[in-house]
Amino acid sequence: MSIDVADIHYAYGSAPALRGIDLSIQSGELLALLGPSGCGKTTLLRIVAGLEFPDRGRVAFNGRDVTDVSARKRHVGFVFQHYALFNHLSVFENVAFGLRVRRWRLRPKRDELQRKVRDLLDLVQLGDYAHRLPAQLSGGQRQRVALARALAVEPEILLLDEPFGALDARVRGDLRRWLRGLHDRIHVTSVFVTHDQEEAFELADRIAVMNRGRIEQLADPQTLYTQPASPFVCRFLGEVNELPAALHARWSGHADADVTAFVRPHDLDFSAAQGTGVRIESVRDLGPTVRIEARHPALAAPLVAIHERGRFDGSGLVAGQSVAIQARRWVLFRGEEPVRHT
Ligand SMILES: Nc1ncnc2c1ncn2[C@@H]1O[C@H](COP(=O)(O)OP(=O)(O)OP(=O)(O)O)[C@@H](O)[C@H]1O
């Protein structure tokens, strides 16, 4: 089922949270809403769900206007960061709950309900845990129960709000790969909220980067990374060096004084060279890579390069060494506007 959101505005009292959101999500797509805390991700998700109603704008599912339709009638499944499973009910009963409370016409018969819940538990790989209580599960297992419960009513849209936010990094990584695999099998149109760019990149078909109630850019991960639409998007996607015109003119061919080159640490190279005025301040061993910070007399912030270990070993780069800098890739901005490569 496709989702179309048009010109959505929403304010909490007099404080605007969404300021003109347009977004089209294709049927079967997995879309991430990515952005810093407070940018409006959750509010937008709740409007799609029907838990909030916009001050202005429309929401449509498969072309049908649902702006004024209640959450109950929108047939969407939800998973939240702290999903309130019923602690006194078994895993099986938690998943069955959504089916038991359906209107009697839609409520499955006993055998069918058993089969359905079993199938769902197998789908989330918890078939052997049906009789356990939530307290006897790990955090990751609990989130999978929450997902099975959301899927039980066969939603055509699945909405996930930081579903793995409360879990440790390792489990998060495992669960998001698992969720991606699940989505590839069941293809339910899904929207998930995250402030973690790595999570968005690994999971999503497309990512909407939000900032202060607006979408700054909507694109697939690769386009977002290689052609960020604004300095904000570029900074939000990870650490980046910002080099003024005079410094990068040599590589970029842009002598334009207003242009700034944004260079990722792994696209910046340092090499030992005398008399450049750029000095290494610190070298930090990160295992497979080495993080090197250098001080340029014209820049307030240190320049950061990340070198692969193979390239670093034997390079003679140590604290105090004077270095030449070279960028392999960059994106240019003139103020807030991207400058396209010619
Ligand atoms: N119930 C509320 N009452 C008043 N203001 C609210 C309420 N909920 C959210 N806001 C404000 O609306 C803005 C958007 O909030 P929202 O929760 O949508 O952001 P978010 O991007 O999901 O943030 P986070 O990543 O921290 O959850 C924020 O400035 C927030 O302070």
The ligand as an SDF file (V2000), in Angstrom:
LIG
                    3D

 31 33  0  0  0  0  0  0  0  0999 V2000
    3.3810   16.2830   23.4220 N   0  0  0  0  0  0  0  0  0  0  0  0
    4.1300   17.3280   23.0700 C   0  0  0  0  0  0  0  0  0  0  0  0
    3.8770   18.5670   23.5390 N   0  0  0  0  0  0  0  0  0  0  0  0
    4.6120   19.6210   23.1620 C   0  0  0  0  0  0  0  0  0  0  0  0
    5.6550   19.5570   22.3080 N   0  0  0  0  0  0  0  0  0  0  0  0
    5.9580   18.3550   21.8230 C   0  0  0  0  0  0  0  0  0  0  0  0
    5.2430   17.1780   22.1820 C   0  0  0  0  0  0  0  0  0  0  0  0
    5.7780   16.1340   21.5310 N   0  0  0  0  0  0  0  0  0  0  0  0
    6.8040   16.6230   20.8170 C   0  0  0  0  0  0  0  0  0  0  0  0
    6.9230   17.9560   20.9810 N   0  0  0  0  0  0  0  0  0  0  0  0
    7.9180   18.8390   20.3430 C   0  0  0  0  0  0  0  0  0  0  0  0
    7.7540   18.7470   18.9310 O   0  0  0  0  0  0  0  0  0  0  0  0
    9.0020   18.6780   18.2700 C   0  0  0  0  0  0  0  0  0  0  0  0
    9.0830   17.4020   17.4520 C   0  0  0  0  0  0  0  0  0  0  0  0
    9.0470   16.2850   18.3290 O   0  0  0  0  0  0  0  0  0  0  0  0
    9.1740   14.7790   17.8240 P   0  0  0  0  0  0  0  0  0  0  0  0
    8.9600   13.8900   19.0010 O   0  0  0  0  0  0  0  0  0  0  0  0
    8.3010   14.5900   16.6450 O   0  0  0  0  0  0  0  0  0  0  0  0
   10.6880   14.7490   17.3640 O   0  0  0  0  0  0  0  0  0  0  0  0
   11.6400   13.5110   17.0430 P   0  0  0  0  0  0  0  0  0  0  0  0
   12.3960   13.9070   15.8290 O   0  0  0  0  0  0  0  0  0  0  0  0
   10.8590   12.2600   16.9900 O   0  0  0  0  0  0  0  0  0  0  0  0
   12.5970   13.5150   18.2960 O   0  0  0  0  0  0  0  0  0  0  0  0
   13.3150   12.2850   19.0910 P   0  0  0  0  0  0  0  0  0  0  0  0
   14.3200   11.6950   18.1440 O   0  0  0  0  0  0  0  0  0  0  0  0
   13.9650   13.0020   20.2500 O   0  0  0  0  0  0  0  0  0  0  0  0
   12.2260   11.3560   19.5050 O   0  0  0  0  0  0  0  0  0  0  0  0
   10.0490   18.7940   19.3520 C   0  0  0  0  0  0  0  0  0  0  0  0
   10.4730   20.1220   19.4160 O   0  0  0  0  0  0  0  0  0  0  0  0
    9.3270   18.3940   20.6220 C   0  0  0  0  0  0  0  0  0  0  0  0
    9.8710   19.0540   21.7410 O   0  0  0  0  0  0  0  0  0  0  0  0
  1  2  1  0
  2  3  1  0
  2  7  2  0
  3  4  2  0
  4  5  1  0
  5  6  2  0
  6  7  1  0
  6 10  1  0
  7  8  1  0
  8  9  2  0
  9 10  1  0
 10 11  1  0
 11 12  1  0
 11 30  1  0
 12 13  1  0
 13 14  1  0
 13 28  1  0
 14 15  1  0
 15 16  1  0
 16 17  2  0
 16 18  1  0
 16 19  1  0
 19 20  1  0
 20 21  2  0
 20 22  1  0
 20 23  1  0
 23 24  1  0
 24 25  2  0
 24 26  1  0
 24 27  1  0
 28 29  1  0
 28 30  1  0
 30 31  1  0
M  END
$$$$
